[in-house]
């Protein structure tokens, strides 16, 4: 039996096991995917090795530590400085970030996007901003405070705080914060969001499984909206392909989507 896990704190709410285990079953792959609570981030690497996991996904708040602990980091993760996937390969831990390509796949259904307003400046925002930049899509990062914006400035990404924000036309507005996950908060003040959403065509929230106050406001302004399910699904599929060394076809994608939804 090949063992895989999701590392995080908290991790109880994660739907990754039902998604990956559904995929394993579809492929007749001898694998089991479990939840593994990691309270002390410094135990992450040792836990992975001691438990003899062949692969793992890493969720909040351990993505940056996981980056530092990896033996080798591949792809865009080197710029993001955060990883969400570990693979055991040739006695080494090789790390990837599948959030970035997962997000791009999730917004494909919107069609051509030229200008994006990205709310928040955490690890998810870093992945999304760099993915958009690499795709030659203009992105502006909007965050409450100045503190976390240095990363974006260093990457040549336009960024601003609530106080100094000047509105302009965006096709897509993305919420990468946790606002609306367990509360009824908006990710930015209503007086900033309303005029932006009036002109935008699309709104995306990384929170999945519910219509957040942000998406409700966007719908009210006639935007086409999407929650974070597809991003979670596609980052999961990209990790699954690394775990199983296969290309996931449509049947696997649909089985994993049903697993994610608990169907």
Secondary structure, DSSP 8 states (H G I E B T S, - for coil): -EEEEEEESS-TT--HHHHHHHHHHHHT--EEEEEEE-SSGGGHHHHHHHTT-SEEEE-TT-HHHHHHH-SEE-TTHHHHT--SEEEEETTEEEEE--HHHHHHHHTGGG----EEEEE--SHHHHHHHHHHHHTT-EEEEEESSSTT-HHHHHTT-EEEETTT------SEEEE-S-TTTSS---SS-HHHHHHHHHH-SEEEESS-SS--HHHHHHHHTT-EEE-THHHHHHHHHHHHHHHHTS---HHHHHHHHHHHHT-
